[in-house]
Amino acid sequence: MNIHVDVNRIIAELDQLAGFSGGEPPGVTRIVFTPDDMRARGFLKAKFAEAGLDVREDPVGNTFARWHGTARDLPAIATGSHMDAIPNSGRFDGTVGVLGGLEAIRALQTAGYQPRRSIELVLFTSEEPTRFGLGCLGSRLLAGVLAPEQASLLRDSEGSTLDEVRSAAGFHGNLEEVKLPEGYYEAFLELHIEQGPSLEREGIALGVVTDIAAPASLRIAIEGEGGHAGAVLMPERRDALTAAAELILGVESAALSTGVMDTVATTGICDVFPGAVNSVPSRVKLEIDVRDVEAERRNVVLGLVEQAARTIADKRGVKVHTELLNADPPARCAQFIINALVQSCAKEKYTHKEMISRAYHDSLFMARVTPVGMLFIPCRNGVSHRPDEYSAPESIGDGARVLAHALADLAA
């Protein structure tokens, strides 16, 4: 089957979508349920409808656009991603999977293909943790790994709950209704930028993902004793920030201790109180991200961090409280989907490599309810979550074309 992808159309739509932003261009800021997010949703739903897809939304705003197959009773084949963006981000993260998925469907329609299984394009709500502090909100609820009652009580920085915010945005209904029925999908494929440099460095067209690393998040509160920076002598100090600094280095040391490149740990938040140059810090809050494709190895690192926290507390005379926010299991991509993607690369004579996704995606949670696969395209210098995030039009077209072949094979 000859697949023609309209690359110019995808790029124009990516540019239009980037215009729905709360920040200064070229950066993109699109926070879930804000006016910019709602305008972007309207734009995408119009595009889905133009392609003849049946569109529905669930109570948390996950959006589904279905191309009905001849056997409507069979589980569907799904593809898709997200379009929310962290502050001052780029225009390709997530959006390539949404608009590339749409273009794959349009290309199949133009080629005269008729799917046996329905093909559904999914726009996930709030893959980024920006507003509610928890990533992949929509896919967690779809997979049933986040309890609806817990989700309802999530709050943003202004104190508004998820229920209040989604209701104001026009999404009503009980969150219990979001979870997908068993066997709803036969397979889920996600097209995404790599968010790393390996494909570009090696001159390889596409990456076929075999495993998706999973995050664990720790929140650590350190309570010391404040005082005047001149009056509290060094031997008498219980400085919460120096304790935090030592612990941050301990996080790095714990990750390096495995000796494995797949283990990473990051202290991304360090909130210091009172934050005055002439005052000894009395309280510090840290948030720590630990990831690995092997859950057991990642959990060892978490244990080392907690052990370091106890040791530092005793040594420095501070109190340390640790809270595990989440520890999600890694995901393995399904071999039959890997095979479909590899064969699709071969049809178009594209080079490819099998690789690990060290960033996590909605596919990580979809793997709890259906077999998944991921296809990566190169991004310049491996840069992501920045205004200079960039994937070449040719790469976006390559990804959409291979995705189209794989969807056709699986839907047949």
PyMOL commands that set and color helices and strands:
alter all, ss='L'
color gray80, all
select helices_A, chain A and resi 7-18+35-50+95-110+137-143+148-152+162-168+175-177+198-202+234-236+240-256+295-316+335-347+362-366+380-382+393-411
alter helices_A, ss='H'
color red, helices_A
select strands_A, chain A and resi 28-30+54-57+63-67+76-82+85-89+119-124+185-193+206-212+214-223+227-228+264-273+279-280+283-292+319-327+331-332+352-357+372-377
alter strands_A, ss='S'
color yellow, strands_A
deselect
rebuild
show_as cartoon
